[in-house]
Amino acid sequence: MKSKRRFPQKGIAEGKIMARILKAKREDNDFTDGTVFGSMCTSPLEIAKKVHSMFLESNLGNPGLYMGTIELEREVHEAVASLINAPEGYEALSVGGATEGNILALWRARNECGKNKVILPKSAHFSFKKACDLLGMESVEIPLDKDHLPDLYIMEDKIDDDTAVVVGIAGTTELGLVEPIEEIAKIAGDIHLHVDAAFGGFTIPFLKQYETLPRFDFNISGVDSLVLDPHKMGLSTIPLGLYYSIDEHPISVEAPYLTGKHQKTITGTRMSASIPAFWSVIKYIGFEGYSSIVESCMKNTRVLLDLGKSIGLDPIVEPVLNIVSFHHQDPDSVVKKMAKKGWNISQTVNPRGLRFVIMPHVTEGSIYKMVPALEDCI
Ligand SMILES: Cc1ncc(COP(=O)(O)O)c(C=O)c1O
């Protein structure tokens, strides 16, 4: 039997299309009602949405056609470089997110030294699994200690002559911890050190207690590359990650029929509207705006921490960033029960627990509404 054709044969009226589109949009979660506690993304600022929609055709895969966008990109790279203390001669690439940035970092490290091993704390994001698989690299997992930080003795022991790259994380996905990058740098020595600051990169620099937190950026000698995500705590539109390296990224593929003549990112044609969008956010709210948003997230994090304790939950760690995770033996069932009640929460695997990311769309009011439902579900 011939399969039913799904591709439309004739066009239909815009009204009908929009009715279906609006239905789909209503079925999507959005961040406005404060029910999403399981996402590291948030509603971008209005100015970012407005600017993003003006640059839908921009494609920095073919940069010569978009001289305006490329100038804004240069300014974004410079502004963020100063936030993370990138040294003179650094190179920045706008990528689709930290997954792409992490792949680039491992790719570079492998090609430069011809070695194959990736020293990876157990806390590392699953994007590194993709990277290792794609690049044919071997990941060497470093267990965590009682504080859920990489065991540095084991790390030192595992580094050997085949090691291409060591990874440290500033803002772990499950617990929001900042790993001791300075100590990791000492252990790594001359080996490429890559910092995954996808989440922490736009949180840590704005915290009041910044000075007392472990340093994580290019201030530390030995850090070779770093990724951070404007589409997470950078409050901009999806997709945007930033990859920085201390010097020129050597992997470059010729693109002779395009204006740029070579490409360094994994993607070719790439959505670039999020770059002007992010430019507008950093100009609009500045360092002070970010600081007050981050502080408000931290205040709400403490509200959830206390309320969670009051219903008998035990935090896995005292939060450092705006993520609270509580021990739980059966997080899967709680996540499902909460979803039935209209709440999106997430879970940790290592150790098992319930995970809440307190992004700017999560208000104190939404926490107070969510906790009674949580109490019913645990
Ligand atoms: C620490 C960390 N690294 C990398 C990623 C991957 O980021 P993306 O999904 O933007 O590629 C995440 C996503 O949550 C993350 O938390």
The ligand as an ORCA input file, in Angstrom:
! r2SCAN-3c Opt
* xyz 0 1
  C      27.813     22.450     32.595
  C      27.135     22.300     31.267
  N      27.893     22.155     30.162
  C      27.360     22.035     28.941
  C      25.991     22.058     28.771
  C      25.428     21.939     27.371
  O      24.890     23.150     26.998
  P      23.999     23.297     25.668
  O      22.790     22.450     25.900
  O      23.706     24.744     25.654
  O      24.814     22.848     24.517
  C      25.152     22.194     29.891
  C      23.711     22.206     29.723
  O      22.952     22.172     30.634
  C      25.745     22.321     31.165
  O      25.006     22.427     32.276
*
